[in-house]
Amino acid sequence: MPAVTLKGRKCTGHGCWPARPSIEGEPRFTVGGIPVHLQDHA
């Protein structure tokens, strides 16, 4: 099962890359009206 979060939520970052908000979301899948950000989205 791929990792998911919500569009606009910050990731944890990795290595030298800081935490940043997700900019994509899957409009067909929402939680509380917010698109779900799936693994491999930007």
SVG drawing of the C-alpha trace seen along z (x, -y; Angstrom):
<svg xmlns="http://www.w3.org/2000/svg" viewBox="-15 -24 37 26">
<polyline fill="none" stroke="black" stroke-width="0.4" points="0.0,0.0 1.5,-3.4 2.0,-6.1 -0.7,-8.9 -1.2,-12.3 -3.4,-15.3 -2.7,-18.0 -1.0,-21.0 0.4,-19.0 4.1,-19.1 6.3,-16.0 9.1,-15.1 11.8,-15.8 14.9,-13.6 18.6,-14.1 19.5,-17.7 15.9,-18.3 13.7,-20.2 10.1,-19.6 7.7,-21.1 4.0,-21.1 2.6,-18.7 1.3,-20.5 -0.8,-17.7 -3.7,-15.7 -6.0,-13.0 -9.4,-14.7 -11.2,-11.3 -10.1,-10.5 -10.7,-13.1 -10.7,-13.3 -12.9,-16.0 -13.0,-17.5 -9.2,-17.7 -7.6,-15.7 -5.4,-12.8 -1.7,-13.2 -0.5,-9.8 3.1,-8.4 4.7,-9.7 2.7,-13.0 4.7,-16.2"/>
</svg>
